[in-house]
Amino acid sequence: MNVFAFAARALRREFRHGELRTLAAALVLAVAALTAVTTLGQRVERAIVASAAELIGGDLGVAARRAIAPEFADRAAQLGLATNRSAEFPSVVFAGGKSQLAQVFATDPHYPLRGTLTVRDAAGADRTAGAPPAGSVYADRLVLAALGIGVGDTLELAGRPLRVDGEIVRQPDGGQMFSLAPRLIAAIADAESGGLLAVGSRARHKLMVAGTPDALEQFQSFAKPKLADGAQLVTVGEAQQNLRTAFERGEAFLRLAALLSALLSGIAVALAAQRYARRKIDEVALLRALGLGKRDVLATLSLTLLFLGLPACLIGAGVGLALQESVLRYAGDLLPGAPPPLSLLPALAAIAIGLAVLAGFALPPLARLRDVPPVRVFQRAVALRPRRFDVLYLVPPLVAFGLIATQSGSARIASALGGSLVGVAAITLAAGFALIFLMRRLGQRLPGALRFGLANLARRRTLSLIQATALALSFTSLLVLAIVGPGLLAAWRADLPPETPNHFLLNLQSDQRDDVTRRLAEAGARNLNLLPLAVGKLVAINGQPPRAEDYEDRRAAGWINGEMRLSWSDTLPESNKLREGKWFDGTATTPQASVERVWVDMFHLKIGDTMTMRVGEREIVATISNVREADWTSFRVNFFVLLDPATAASLPHSHIASFWLPSERATAMQALSRQYTNLSLIDIDAILDRVRDIIDQVTRAVTAVLGFSLVAGLLVLIAALNVSAEERRFETALLRTLGAGRGQLAATVLGEFALLGLVAGLIAAGGAIAAGISLGRGVFRIAWTPDAAPFALGVALAIALVTLAGWLGTRAIARTSPLLVLRKE
């Protein structure tokens, strides 16, 4: 027999009669949801990253403590990339007998590659500018205030007079959190001619590039192996800590939405495959009786599914692409700029995943059909012989975990979500067996509708357990999408309250501390966070000098070759949480250190390790006694290393502070800067605005993705409730034949589905809460507290949806003549 031709004929016949429509619809939905979510998520992510490239002044870069080798610029030119060369260093500028330490940013004429530089002219008008020409500079307002000059005046840098052509309003890659002083933008030609970039200078050199994604990828592949000691790639993902956290969270939210959509659709495919396999039992028995072998049976069924699945996946991909395009078209402000070009790779990946889901979830029930005995043709009471164990039973969970692993992009998301779903499935199965046991023990004592509902669930034990588990998993995913996701987004937004610190103050001396603190309070400053600051160098870890090549994290080179900033405190800083060990109690007889989690991971440290640091002429060997996790999104003063006060109190140090100040009180800071010329006041309102913009963009994007995923999940839920439709149709016809009225049938169905919805809803609520807490703490690092009211509403909606769907389905069945139904059986 030609199995290909037979499978094609079987598909045409069964699809025309509706045998495979449910499976095809579920598969179309699966691929459409996955395509739409992943394509939309990818385009939104690319748009946000493209917009955020202004945080580093380009798409990609190379940074080092020495001049960048010419081969990098030559390779960028060969790839058609635009380039910008710059250097950044501290230097003192002079004007009218006054001086001010400034962080000089010297650049070539091609700055900026991404974003816009905004300066204010002498008339107070803002304008977009390029790099300053030779002989001129742009200066931060704090530099101008400290020197007592304005736009149009002249200052002196490295002995050269330079005209101030504008006051810096917004700089694309400005706002470094711990720059030593306010900024000054100059021409790199002036810096070179003034000897500021000579060998041995403290300048940090940078070559930024911008261009097409393919060219950038080639440049990155070229640059990585050629980075010298202390050099590193500069990417958006490696921007300063608080901004990097924002991007990581946004990407994780999008991946979570896509993953849950895929899992929801996989559940629908599994249920549809179960129903299809049960319908095929009699046909397979007939084919076996006519001499068809087990292999031919399995080959025919597999080909039928392939002929069905491939077109369904293609249709689903087309629908998904159209849906995500509609979302972008009708939500024009979703992206920070023009939508990036459409890529078909997510659609192709979704098709491959759809076929894998089809094979993984449909193969086990179909493979069981090979064991259908031919004698069933003559005696329908003969059932499949149950196997105690079949390796195919492992395929669906393996496919599910494969989806989680490949789509999550994060081991933490995979473990948090996978663990919650496994727990939900296990608890649902246990609850199902408990209900069946309850029916056997207390069945006659229960109210009528509840007794009939329990009896129906017990009579179809296997189907009921499958259905309950699928519903619980579906509702868990829906609650994570509808309640946990928005809750985490709201908590993320709350991380930046209105009075988040927007100023940093550096170089504050001990004898100035009391007066400056008083004047800040008089000016209306709030949330003042003041800590000592000492500058040192990391000399050794566990007695051995650290080498950059020994650590995977490229950022390690900067700390090994550059300076490290230290502080100390009697108590744990407000924006930190103790993760391991105990805080300093003053009883230690040797120097102690508290290390932030980023450094612990970067340098592979643990409690009990030693770190040798040189501060001035003093060398300190400190034992790590605890590990902290700092909230880098708080914009408070944070340090990677804190020493115990007894060890550090005698170190040469200044103080650093962060505080919030209303924008209208900026004049008070200018007066303070004029009185204490050594102070460096840094206004980071621009950084806060950027972080808030990122949160807004990601929130809108994730909301759209979650909204589509929610619709997809609801459609999957409807498909899942049809799993026992055939059995219920026969039972309803039999009960009507025995004289049961529609009211009795409705009460039975309402009791069954209400109980099913209650069990699934309660377990799903618990699973979603567990997933939310795990995701909040382990993935997003957001303190999320679940609110009982939304989850109670979710449970009520689960009961209502399941009951309504069951009642509507039974109502249609009840209208069918019992005679027609029984004849078919």
N, C-alpha and C positions, 0 to 999 in steps of 0.2 A: 504494500500500500504506500502511496506517495504521501508522507506525513505533511509535507508542505502544502500540497493542494487540499488535503483533508482539513488542516488547521485553518486555511483561508476560508473554506466553505463553512466550517463551524463558526468562525468569527462572524461572517455575514449573516448566517442564520440566527445566531444567538444575540447579536447586537440588534438585529431588526426586531426581535421579540423582547428586548430589554434585559437579556441575561447579563450583559456586561456593561450596561450603561452606568450603573452605580460605580463600578470600578474605574471606568474611563473618566467619569466626572471627578472622582476623587483624585485621580492621577493628574488630570488637567489642573485642578485646583492646587495640588501639591507643587507642581512645577511653576504654575503662574505665581503662587505666593512666594516661592523661593526666588524666582527670577525678578519679580517686582521689588522685593525687599532688598536683595543683595545688589541689584543694579542701582536702585535708588540710594541705598546706603553707600555704595561705592562712589557714586557721582557726588553725593552730598559731602562725603569725607574728602574727596579730591578737591572739591570747591573750597571747603573750609581750610584745608591744608594750603591750597594755592593762595587763598586770601591771607592766611597766617604767615606766608613766606616773608611778609614785610617785617615780621618779628626778628628775622635774622638778616634782612636786607637783600635777600635773593632766594633761590631755590635750594642751593647747596653750596658748601664752601669748605675750604681748608684753612685751619688756623694753627699757628705755631709761635714760639717765642723767638724765632729767627726769621729772616726774610724767606718767603715762599720760593722754592726753586722754579726757574722759568719753564721747566718742562710741563708744569701743571697748566699754566696759561697757554702754552703752545698746543697742548692736547685739547683744551677747551675751544680754542680757535678752530682747530681741525674739525671738531664736532659741531661747529656753528653756534656755540654758546656765547652769550654776552658775558663779559667779565668786569669785575670791579676790584681794584687793589686798595687796601687800606691798612692803617696801623693805628693802634690805640695805646696811649701812655699817659701817665700823670706828669704835669709840668706846671711851674708857677708862671703866671702872667702878671704884668705890671701896667699901671696907668696912674699918672699924677701922684707918684710917690706911694701908692698903695699896691698891695700884692694880693693874689688869691691863687690857691691851688686849684687847678682845673684838670679834668679828664679830657685830654685832647684826642679828637678823632680826626686823623689825617687821611684824606681820600683822594683818589684820582677823579677826573671829570665825569666818569661814567656812573657816579653814585646819584640816586639809588637805583638798583636793578628792579626792585619790587617796592610797592608802596609809594608814598609821596612825602617829600620833606616840606614842611610848612614853616615859614618864618614871618616875623612881623617887622614892618618897616618903621621908619622914624615917625610917620603919621599915624601909626597904630593900626594900619591895615594889614591883614594876613594875605600872604600870597604863596603859591607853590614855587619852589626853587629847586635848582639842581645843586651840584657841589659848588662851593665858593671858588671863584677864580683865584689865581695866585695873587698874593698881596692883600687878601681879605679873609674874614672869618665870620662865622655865625656863633653867637654866644648865648648860653643859658641866662635867664633873667637874674639868677643868683650871682653869676659872675659879674654882670653889669652892676647889680646893686652893691656888691662888695667893693668894686673899684670906683663906684660913683660916676659911671659914664653911661652913655646911651648909644642907640644906633646912629651911625655916622661919625662917632668918635674913633679914636685910635688907641690900641693897646699894644703891648710889646711882648713877643714870644721869642725866646732864644735870641734876644738881642735884635730882632727885626720888628719894625713897626708894621702893624697890620690894621687895616680899616675894618670896623664892625659894620657889616652890610645887612645884618638882620638879627633879631632875637629869635631863638629857637622856640617854636610853639609845639611842633610834633615832629619827631624823628622816627623813621620807620623801624630802625633797629636800636633805638635808644632805650633808656630806662633800665640799665643794668642794676640789679638789686643792690649790689655791694660795690659799685664804682666808688672810688675814693673821693670824688668831688664832682661838682656840676660840670656839664659838658661844654666843650668848645669844638666846633667843626672848622677845620682848616684844610688848605690844599696840601697834598702830600709832597708837592714840589718844594713848598716852603719849609716843611719839616725836614726834608732831606738836605736842603741847602743850609739849614740852621744846625746841622749835625745832631739832630734829635733821634735819628734812626741809625746811628753808627753802631758798629759791632759792640756788644756789651750793653746796649740800651735795654730798658725795661719794657720795651714796646711789645705788644701782642699783634703780630701780623696776620692778615686775613685776605684770602682770595675768594670772592663770591662769584658764583656763576648762575645763569638763568637761561632757560630754553625749554625744549620739548622733553617729555618724559623719557623717550628712548635715548636721547642724547645725554640726559642727566644720569640715566642708569649706566651708560657706557663710561661716562666720566667717573662715576663712583667706583665702578669695577677697576678702572685704571688707577685711581688715586689710593684706594685702600692699601694695596700691598706696598706702595711707595712712600707711605707716611714715615717720616723720621721720628726719632725719639722725642716725645713731647708734643708732636703734632697730632691733630685730630680732625675728623670730619665734622662739619657744622651742618646740622639738619634741623628742620622744624621739630622733629621728635626729640632732639637734644637741646632744645631751648632751655631757658632757666626753669628751675624746678616747679614753680607754681603754674607756669604756662604749660609745661610738659604734662602736668597732672590733668589739666583741663582737656588736652587733646586725647590723652589716654582714656579718660572717662568717656568722652564722646564716642570714640571708636568702640569701646566696650559696650556701650548702650546699643549702638547700631548692630553689632554682632549678636547681642543677646536677642534682639527682635527678630533677626533673620533666622537664628537657630530655633527659636520657639515656633516660628511659622513652619519650618521644615518638619519639626517633630509632630506638630498638630496634623499636618498633611499626611505624614507617615502613618499615624494612627488610623486615619480614614482609609488609607490604602489597605492596611492590615485587616480592618473590619470588613471592607468590601471583598477582599480575597477570601476571608472565612465564609462569607455568605455564598460566594461563587462556588467554592469547593463543595459546600453542602448540596448545592443544586446539581452538581455534576455527578453525584454518587451513582444515581440510577443509570445515567448514560454510560459512565465508565464500566459499570457492571455488565451492561449490554455489549459493549465493545470487547470486554474480556471474554464474554461468552461466545462471541464470534471469532475468537482466536487471536485478538490483539495482545501482544506481550506487554510486560510491565514497562520496559524501556520505551516502546512505541507510545504507550499511554502517556508517560511523562513527557516525551518529546512533543507529542501533539499538543498537550496542554501548555507546555512552555512556549511553543511557537505561536499558539493562539494569543498568549499574553504578550509576546514580543510584537506580533502584528497589531495588537491593540495599543501596546504601550508606547511604541515609537511615534506614531502619529499623535497620540494624546500628549506626549511630552513636547512635541513640536508645536502643537496648538497652545499648550500651556505656556511655553516660552514666548510665543507671539502675544498672547493675552497679557502676560506679565510685563513685557516691554511696553505694550500700549498703555497699561495701567500706570506704570511709573512715569511715562511721558506725560500722561494726563495730570498726575499729581504735580509735576514740575510746571506744567503749563498753567494750571489753575491756582497754583500757590507760588506766584512769581517772586515773593519776598522770602521764600524758603532758603535760597542760596545767597551768599554774600556777593556774588557776581554772576556772570553769565554761566549757564550750565556747561560743564565739561563735555567733550565729545562722548557720544554713546559707545560703549564697548560691548561686544557680543560675548566676551569671555564669561561673564556671569551667567548668561543664558545657556551657553554650551555646558558650563559646569552644572547648572540646574537640570539640564536634560540628562546628563550622566548620573547625577544624584537621583533623579526621578526613576531612571531605569534600575539603579541599584536598590532603591527603596521598593520598587515593584518586585524585583527578584527576591530581596531579602525578606519581605513581609508576606509575599504570596507563595513563595516556594515551599515552605513547610506544610501548609494545609493541602497544597496541590500534590506534593510528593506523597502525602498520606493516601491519596486516591489510588496509587499503584497497588495498594493492599486490599482494594475492594474485591471481595470474592465473587466470581461469576454466578454463584448460586443465588445471589440477591435478586437476579432477574425473576426467579420463580418464587422467592420467599423474601419479601421486603423486610421482614423482621430481623433478617440477618444483618448485623452491624459490623463496622470495621473493628478488627481486633485491636484493642488498645496496646500500645507499646509502653513498656515501663520507662524506657528512655530512648530518645532518638537525637542524634547530634544535630539534626535540623532544627530542633527546638531552640538551639543556641543562636540561630541565624538572626531572628528579629532583634533580640537585645544587642547582638554584636553590631548590626546595622545602625541601631539607635545610638550606641556609644560611638560608632564611627562618625555619625553625623555630628554628635556633640564635639568630638575631638577635632574634626576638620573644619567645622563652621565656627566654633567658639573663638579660635585664635588665641586662647588663653587657658592654661592648665587650671587656673583658679576658677574661671567661669565653668569649665568642664566639670571640675570636681564639685563645685557648689550646686550647679543645676542637676548634674547627673545623680549626685547623692540624694538630692531632694526627690527626684522623680522615682528613683529606686525605692526610697522609703515610702512614697505614696503608693506605689504598686504593691509593695509587701503588706502595708497596712490595709489596703483595700481587699486584698485576697483574704487576709486574716478576718476582716470584718464580714466578708461574704460567707466564709465558713461558719462564723459565729451566728449569723442570721439563720443559716440553714439548720444549725444545731438548735437554735431558739425555736424554730418552727416545729421541729420534731418533739420538743419537750413541752412547749406552751401553746401549740397551734390552736387547740380548741378553746383556750381561755381568752384569746385575743379578739378585738372587735372584728366585725365582718369584713370590711374593706381591707384592713391590715392583714387579716388572716388569709384572705384570697390572694393579696399581693405577695405575701411571704410564700404561700403555696406555689404560685407561679414561678417565683425565683428559685425555689427549691427543686421544682420539677425540671426546670431547664438549668441545672446547676452549672454546667460548663459554660453555656452561652451567657448565663447571668454573671458569672465571674469575669468572663471576657468583657462583657458590656460594662460592668461596674468599674473595672480597672481602666478601660478606655475612657469612660466618662470622667473618672477622677483625674487621670492624667491630662485630659483636655481642659477640665476646669482649672487645674493647677496652672497650666500654661496660660490660660485666659486671665486668671487672677494676677499672675506675675506681670502680664502685659498691661492689664487695665488698672491695677491698683499699685503693685509694687514699683513698676517702672515710673509712673508719674510721681509716686512718693519719694523715690530716690532722686528724681530730677528736682523736686521741690527742696529736698534736703541739700542738694548740691547748690542750688541758688542761695539757700540760707547760709552757706559757708561764707558768703560775702555780704554781711549785713551793711546797712547804710553808713555806719561809722567805722568801717574797716580802715585801719591805719593807712594814710595816704602820704605820709612824709617820713623820711629817714634823716636822722641827724648823726653825723660822724665827727670824730676828732674832739669830742667834748672832754675837757680835762677835769680832773677831780676837784680843783679849786673853783671851777665854773659851774659845777653840777647843781648846787642849791639855787643859785640865782637864775640859771637857765630854766630849771624845772619850774620855779615860781613864775617866771615870765611866760612860759608856755601855758600854764594854768590860767593866768590872767588873760591870755589871748584866746582862750576857749578850747585849748587842746584837750582831747579825751583819749582814753585807752592808751595812756603812756606806758611803754614797755622799755625799761632802761637796764642795760647790762654792760659789764666791763668788756673790753676788747683788747686782746693781745695778739700780736702777729708773730708767727714762728715758722718753722719748717719741719716737715716730717723726716726724721733721720733714719729710723729703723722700725721694723715690726718683728717682734720676738727676737730681737738682737741682730737681725739681718737687714741690710739696706734694701729697701723695696726697689724693684725694677719694673718699669712700665710694661715690658713684654710678658711679664708673668701674670697679668690680669687681663681678662677678656674685655672688661669695660674700658672703653677708650678714655673716659673721663679721668681714670686713675692717673694717667700721665700728667695731667694738669696739676693734680695735687702733689704728685711726687716731685715734679720739677719746679713747681711754683711755691707760693706762700700758703700757709694755712692759718686760719683765724680761729682763735680760742676764746673761751669765756668760762665763767664759773658762777655758781649760784648756790645759796643755802637750800633752796627748795626747787622742786621740779618746775621748769618754766610752764606757764599757763597753756601754751599751744603744743605741749609735748605729752606723750603718754608712755609710761614705763612698760616695756614689753618683757624684759628679762632682768633678773637680779634685783637689787634694792638700792635705794637712793643713799647718797653719802650721809652717814650719821656722825662723822667726826671722830670715830674710834680707830680708824685705820692709821697705822704707823708709817705706811709708804704711800706715795702719790697714787691717786685713783683717777680713773677717766670714765666718763659716760659717753658712749658713741651712738650716733644716730643710725637707724636701720640701713639707710642708703650706703653709708660707709661700711657697715658690717657686711653687706652683700658684695660691695665693690672689692673690698680687700680680703674677703673670706675670714672675717674676724669672729671671735667668740669670747665669752666671759673667761677671764683668766689669762688671755693674751696680753702682751706688753707692747706699748708704743713709746718710742723714743722721739722726743720733740726738742728742738733747740729754739729757745726764745731769748734773743739778745745773746749774752755770753753764757747763759745758763742752759744746761741740758737736763731734761726731765725724763725719767723712765717711769711711765704710769701704767698701772694694771687696770684692765677693763673690768669694772665691777658691775656695770649695768648697760642695757641696750634700750634706747628710746626710739619712739617714732614721732617725728615732728610733723605738724600740720603746715605744709609749705603753702597752702592756699590761704592761710590766715593773714599773711602780710605782716606778721609780727617778726621780731628779731629771732632768728633761729641759727643754731650752730651745729655743725657735724660732730664737734668734740667739745665737751665741757669737762673741766677739771674740778677736783674738790677744792673748796675755798681755802683750806689750810695750806695747800701746795701753791696755789696760784696768787694769793693775795699780795705777795711781794714782787710779782712780775711787773715790768714796765708796761703800762697800759693806758688807754684812753677809754671813753665810753661811747656806746652806740645806742640810739633810741629810735623807736617807731611810735607814731602817734597820729591821731586823726585831727585835722584842722579844717574848719569851713573854708571854702575857697575865697569868700569875701574877706578873710582875715590874713590874706597873703602879705599885706603890708607890714604886719607885725613881724613876719619872718625876715623881711628885708631889713627892718631896723635891728633885729637880733644879729643878722649877718654883718651889718656895718659895725656893730659894737664889738663882736667877737669874730675877728677876721679869720681865725684859725678854724672856725666851724665850717663843715660842709653840710648844707641842707639840700636834700634831694626830694623833689616833688614827684611822686609816682602815680598821680591821678591818671596819667595817660595809660599806664600799665593796667590799672584797675578798670578803666574803660574798655581796654582790649579784652581783658578776661571776661568782663560782663558781656561784651559782644559775642565772644566765643560761646559762652553759656547760652545766650539767647539763640544763636544760630543752631547749636547742637540740640537745644530743647525743641525748637520748631521742627528740625529734621527728624528727631527721634519721635516726636509726637505724631508726625505724618506716618512714619514707619510703623509705629505701634498701632495707629488707627487702622491701617490696612491689615496688619497682622490680626487685629481683633476681629475684623470682618471675616477674614479667612478662617479664623478659629471658630467663629459662630457657624459658618457654613459646614465646616468639618464636623462640628457637634451634631448638626442635623443629620448628616450622613451616618454618623456613628450610632444614632438611635434606631436606625433601620436594621440593625444586625439580626434581630429576632422576628422580623416582620413575617416571614413565611410560616414560622411555627405558630405565631399568634393568629395568623389568618385561619389556619386549620382549627386551632382551639376555639376561636370565636364561632366558626361555622358549626362545630360540634356542640358547643353550649347552646347556640340558638336552636339547633335541631332538638335538643333535650328540653327546650322551653324557656331558656333564660331570656329575660327582657333586656332592652337596651340600657335601662337604668342599672340593672345588675352588672352588665358588662362594663359600663362606664365606671361603676364603683370599684370593680376588680382592677381595671386598668389604672384608675387614679391611685388606688392604694399601692399597686406595684411600682408605678413610676415615681410617685411621691417619696416612697421609701428609698428607691434607687437614687433619686436626686438628693435626698437628705444625706445618705451615706457618702455619695460622691462629693457633694458640696462641703461637708464638714471636713472630710479628709483633705480635699483640695485646699481649703482655707488654711489648714495646718501646714500643708506642704508648701504653699505659697509664702506663708509667714517665715517658715524655716529657710526657704530659698532666698527671701528678701534680706533676712538678717545675715545670712552667709555671704550673699553678693555684696551687701553694703559694707561689711567688715573686711572681707577677704579680697574683693575685686575693686570696688570703687572707693574704699576707705571713707565711707560716709556714715555718720552716726544716724541710722534710720530707726525710728521707733514705730512699730505697727499700731494703727488705729483700729480698734475693734469694730467700729460702725461700718466702714466700707466692706469689711470681710463678712459681717453679719448680713449686709445687703447682698453680697455675692452669693452666700449660701441660700438666701431666700430666692434669688434669681435662678440659681441652679435648680432648686425644687420646682419653681414655676416653669422654667424652660423645659425640663425633662417631662414634667406632668403634662404640659400643654402639647408637646410634640407627641407624646404617647396617646393622648386623648384624640388629637386630630387624625393620627394614623389609624386608630381603632375605629373612629367614626366612619372613615371611608371603607374600612373592612366590613363594618356592621351593615353597610348598605348593600353589600354584595350578597347575591343569593347563596345560601348555605349549600344548596344542591350543586351549584357550579363549582364551588370550592372543593367539596368532597369528591366530586367526579375527577377533578384534576389530581387529587391525592390518590 
